[in-house]
Amino acid sequence: MGKQAGRPKSGIYKRDRKILLSANNMEYRILQAKAEKSGLTVSEYCRYAALHGKVAQALSKEEVYMIKELYKIGINLNQVAHRMNADGHFSYIADVLRLSSELKAVIKTIHK
């Protein structure tokens, strides 16, 4: 027996499910431009982004609260550093600036 003629069976690769995606005109134009730049159709681009894109996990209320508190501490540290600089207390400025940098690093780590 020879090869079968016609289209091969699609099996598990058949895309028979539809997902409705709503977008305004600007969003759609952005999707079109990104898809074109990638050499994909809008559907292919959206499928790839949905399956392989990175979605950040939402922060808990407690995490949001802690980040806000860290920001407040950072602001206070900067105010202290400026006041010390203005009053001529240069010996402590390096310590305050170091603490401020460490605080910023912690906040940056939390945001990842």
C-alpha positions as CSV (number, residue, x, y, z in Angstrom):
1,M,0.0,0.0,0.0
2,G,1.2,3.5,-0.8
3,K,1.0,6.8,0.9
4,Q,-2.4,8.2,1.8
5,A,-3.3,11.3,-0.2
6,G,-4.6,14.4,1.3
7,R,-4.1,16.4,4.5
8,P,-2.4,14.6,7.4
9,K,-4.5,14.0,10.5
10,S,-3.9,16.8,13.1
11,G,-4.5,14.7,16.2
12,I,-3.6,16.4,19.4
13,Y,-2.3,19.4,17.6
14,K,-5.6,20.5,16.3
15,R,-6.6,23.9,17.7
16,D,-10.4,23.5,18.1
17,R,-10.8,25.7,21.2
18,K,-11.5,29.4,20.9
19,I,-10.6,32.1,23.4
20,L,-12.2,35.5,23.1
21,L,-9.7,38.3,23.8
22,S,-11.1,41.9,24.1
23,A,-8.9,44.8,23.3
24,N,-9.4,48.5,22.5
25,N,-8.2,49.9,19.2
26,M,-4.8,51.0,20.6
27,E,-4.1,47.7,22.3
28,Y,-5.0,45.8,19.1
29,R,-2.7,48.0,17.0
30,I,0.1,47.3,19.6
31,L,-0.6,43.6,19.3
32,Q,-0.6,43.8,15.5
33,A,2.8,45.6,15.5
34,K,4.4,43.2,17.9
35,A,3.1,40.2,16.0
36,E,4.3,41.6,12.7
37,K,7.7,42.4,14.2
38,S,7.9,38.7,15.4
39,G,6.8,37.4,12.1
40,L,3.6,35.9,13.6
41,T,-0.1,36.4,13.2
42,V,-1.9,38.2,16.1
43,S,-3.4,34.8,17.2
44,E,0.0,33.1,17.1
45,Y,1.6,36.0,19.0
46,C,-1.1,36.0,21.7
47,R,-0.9,32.2,22.0
48,Y,2.9,32.3,22.4
49,A,2.7,35.2,24.9
50,A,0.1,33.4,26.9
51,L,1.9,30.1,27.0
52,H,5.5,31.4,27.4
53,G,5.1,34.9,28.8
54,K,6.1,35.8,32.4
55,V,3.3,36.9,34.6
56,A,4.3,38.4,38.0
57,Q,2.6,36.9,41.0
58,A,0.4,39.4,42.9
59,L,1.8,40.6,46.3
60,S,-0.1,39.8,49.4
61,K,-1.6,42.6,51.5
62,E,1.1,42.0,54.1
63,E,3.8,42.3,51.5
64,V,2.4,45.5,50.1
65,Y,2.2,46.9,53.7
66,M,5.9,45.9,54.4
67,I,7.1,47.5,51.1
68,K,5.3,50.7,52.0
69,E,6.9,50.7,55.5
70,L,10.3,50.1,53.9
71,Y,9.8,53.1,51.6
72,K,8.8,55.2,54.6
73,I,12.0,54.2,56.4
74,G,14.1,54.9,53.3
75,I,12.6,58.4,53.1
76,N,13.3,59.0,56.8
77,L,16.9,57.9,56.3
78,N,17.4,60.2,53.3
79,Q,16.0,63.1,55.4
80,V,18.4,62.3,58.2
81,A,21.3,62.2,55.8
82,H,20.4,65.6,54.3
83,R,20.0,67.1,57.8
84,M,23.3,65.7,59.0
85,N,25.0,67.0,55.9
86,A,23.5,70.5,56.4
87,D,24.5,70.5,60.0
88,G,28.1,69.4,59.3
89,H,27.9,65.9,60.9
90,F,29.9,64.3,58.1
91,S,31.1,61.3,60.2
92,Y,27.7,59.5,60.2
93,I,26.7,60.3,56.6
94,A,28.5,57.3,55.2
95,D,26.6,55.0,57.6
96,V,23.2,56.5,56.8
97,L,23.9,56.3,53.0
98,R,25.0,52.7,53.4
99,L,21.8,51.8,55.3
100,S,19.8,53.6,52.6
101,S,21.5,51.6,49.9
102,E,20.8,48.3,51.7
103,L,17.2,49.3,52.2
104,K,16.8,50.0,48.4
105,A,18.4,46.6,47.7
106,V,15.9,44.8,50.0
107,I,13.0,46.6,48.3
108,K,14.3,45.7,44.9
109,T,14.6,42.1,45.9
110,I,11.0,42.1,47.2
111,H,9.8,43.5,43.8
112,K,11.3,40.6,41.9
